[in-house]
Amino acid sequence: MQFLQEKKRLSAKEAAMCLEIKQHSEQHLADILHERQILTHEEFEDYLSQFFQMPLAKQLAEELDENYFFRLPRTLLLRYGILPFKQEDDILCIAISQKPQQELLEDLSLFSHWSVRFYYAEETMIEEYILMLLSKQYAQDSPATAMERVYDIAQQEQDDHEAAELVLYLILQKAIEQNASDIHLEIFDTIFRIRLRIDGFLHNFWQLPKAMHSALVNIIKIKSNLDIAQRREPQDGHFRIKWQERLLDLRVATLPCLYGEKVVLRILGAKPELLSLESLGFSDENLQQIKKMLQTPYGLILITGPTNSGKSTTLYSMLHTLLGQGKNIMTIEDPVEYELLGINQIQVNNRSGLTFAKGLRGILRQDPDIIMIGELRDTETAAIAVRAANTGHLVLASLHTNDAFSAVLRLLEMGTEPFLLNSCLLGVIGQRLVRKNCECCLITEKISINNKEIIAKRGSGCPNCHDLGYKGRLAVQEVWLPSETQRQALLNGQIVADIRRQALREGYCDIYHDGLAKIAQGLTTLEEIMMIKFS
């Protein structure tokens, strides 16, 4: 920062502001400068190369030659974060993200007789290429062989920091290839296992030596800016990796258990391709009802479902639909799962006092048109949301309930007055995720639903779906727009179960029947839908 101030690219006030933001948000300094239009990422890298007095590796991806990379030992590359990438007139060119220390120069002289020239490159880029090239030898392995190789590395170098980093990368690589949503690291009396959550179910992938547990947990904590000495209390953090030109956000949660810390990493795409509402699997009738709600200038739209039911995807798709209409759209989330260009997003930070309620009150002073609330968790947040929906704002929010009608019950239990809820509630979307039939091994079968035989399809199991018969997930949904009779029942204090029965009498299609329709379309199986019915 001092160097940028000396170059008159940053004022003392801007430097103080950026450092404060970095302290509270843990953002990379380059991102903070870029967001505030002080310096682009390219300009920031150029200044760093001047500061370290090294030329900038501007086209690292194009110039990277694997033959030179493998001339140095793996441990040396990982320990110092260096990337040999090309040769220039008998000089080995090495990318590095900081000024080379004397210890590095001495170690290089032991392993290489080349003259070297250092180039500056971003640390995350160097790390990505190092680990990508080191893991390349495993890419063509069968799943069983890949697991054996990971086990061998962990067995041979159980306490080695660099080995733990490579094992972590290989685990991440496999998780991303398998479209896993979560990675579970679990330690028991005799085993240390790695499980991946794929399409909602946990699968065993590796069983590693117990001695590797500590090194692997520590490397995750270091990357997530967590306290490696704190092993008796839960901790939460996150870190980012660059994967095939795409930033991935890893949310980390640690928990002390009987034999050591359990760690869960949730994989989030930092910049996903947003799905359109049409691609989310809504029936034509449900889709039209959602669009009708979104065309209303003010009111409350709720999205309900348990954890991992796709609520965030639906919320972001709705916001994407509302973009470009001359509206001030703001969100308050915990966490901000996806960054949306053109939308002002706020990350909840309870440690600094930025709660949902406090952030929401701040948003209301920013002249918003549309507000998205990541979750209605408490009475105060729910009260502010309902008040905002009643005073000319379109409010989108999620709730953890099992169906659409339970959302009304939850808000009433939070102390929301029935007349206030009745006057602002536009509708409720309830959804769940079910596993989707694998399209590579579909077979036809006869099944019985409500004493009626129908022709349905299911996956029989193949290498593409790991013999499970399922590949990917899809949403089953219900969209409830209260009718006048149902609103009157709400005002009269009728129980939610009675309102639901009234809606069904008026032709309402619930999640279960939407699931049956998707069975008829060959998209999923009766077993998956019955799990929803009885959950």
Disulfide bonds with the S-S distance in Angstrom:
none
